[in-house]
Amino acid sequence: MTAASTPATPGPSSPTAARTIPLEQLKAMNDTEDIVPPTRPSSTPFPQQESLEGDIQCSRRLKTTESMAIEHHVEPDSNFASDPEVRGLSQPSSLCNLPVEIHECILDHLFGMRLSVSVASKTAASGRSKVLRGWGTALRHSRRREVSELALVSVKWRQLIQDRLYRHIKIKATRDSVEQALMWFQRNPHLCSYVKHIEFWFPVFQQKSLADRTFRIPSVTNPSTPTQTPAHAGEPGNTPSYQSPNNNCTLDEVFWFVRYAFPEARVLSLEGGERKKPPMVQQFRDPSSQSLPVLETIKTLVCKGQWNLIRSNDDFQNIAAALPNLVEWHSSYARGKSKSYLCMAVILPNLPQNLTNLNLCLENDFRREAVSPSFWRKVGLKTHFCVEMAKAMPALEHFAYTGRVCRSFFDTAASLSNVRTSRLRSVDLIVRNVCRPTFQWNDGSGITDMAFIEAFERLVISAVRSLDKLAVLESLRIKFIDLDSVVPSLNPYFQLQDNKCTGIWSDQIVEDLARTRPGASFAEKSESLGDVPLFKDGQLLGPPTLSKTRPSSIKISTYASLSGGITIT
């Protein structure tokens, strides 16, 4: 709804004399005749004003019973409607008589569509890997005045708009902020039932007070000796004015607040933050405590910056015990580190049986590597992460993962799964790199690295061979993302959806697919890359017209042309 772009006729450049009408005569005119709008000038492009569709007409502004009740801050009842002033001015509104579905469509147009998946649904459909990754951008409406004032339109709109405004709220996890939120919902208890998604973010920095700051400025008496002298308060210094927070809530305080204030909450988000040597969020304010308050209504747990929230299996088991009905867990780390992989390697084999949906993100940097980082070699010396991660597959229905993986993941998952009891329906892997033996030095990634392409093919072959044990698996996607690629459409991927395969293929993949899933087949099998990029001075050049759409099929052997004929093994 935008203002009309019809230019208005400019007014006179100087004041003109106008004949005034006595007040008594003006009142008499208003009582005897209707107000006639001025005639539109003939210069306007639309001489006749178009009327809106429907029965909503706004030729006069008449106050309804509901609008006057909201204006007087009372509920519309029979006594209020019997007031002579209200009875004389109120008229039935066509807007209020519309079905509630029409009101929902109007508000969806103003607010945007709400993300209701996993909030109210108890069962998950197959192939919902994209939904699993959607909580990072979940729609949370702001409490701006121009949006909240729409609740004054009618009583029905007040309920619908407050439902949207408070459906997903975000609170700073400090004791002051939680106390303020508690007081607000105590004064407005009818808003508590609207909250379905509650999010807490724990600060990792706190600004120092003036008394705690030590200001220093360099002394200019002798430039050869860089001594420092104290500066006066308020003057700029080189000492950071931030410190670790000392007023953050503990997890048991957060859980007590959710249990007391939001009886219908379904999603709980915890954001731990990220910084160098970050402080861990404490679980108990009283060291003698052993368990967190139980939240029976929470079905989805979202952990961002999880290293500050969970650093051991005991930390996770305490949270899992407080969420007995948890079915979906989103776990993401700010950056890759060996401690994250080692911690999850212990947690994944011990997931609760009621947890069916898991989204795990251990690295979110999508750029190719010349060689694997040193922290990954530390992980390989202590455990094989892919094998430990596969031990969680027999109990899961939907699994999404971003990080390093190899063919051992599907080999182990198939060996631990029973064809009659397997529940795994969708697998979505974003491959950071394909892990290889720690003694191998050329374990980089990229479309010009044939060693990586061959390792990616072995990963796909293992996934296809596991389909005979993972009998109910309907959606399988494995893809590699390189933001620095000259030809991003050629990043290798493999996808199986509705028994249709797209992505990389080879004779071995086609043969194994025909054996393990006879009803599945490739939509097409291209023998070339089409517009093959060229090499000049040892650098890969993209095609003249770069296409953003990835091809439906890529033969593995054609990647050899991208390596310039040089393959290092």
Order of alpha helices (4+ residues) and beta strands (2+ residues): alpha-alpha-alpha-alpha-alpha-alpha-alpha-alpha-beta-alpha-beta-beta-beta-beta-beta-alpha-beta-beta-alpha-beta-alpha-beta-alpha-alpha-beta-alpha-beta-alpha-beta-beta-beta-alpha-beta-beta-beta-beta
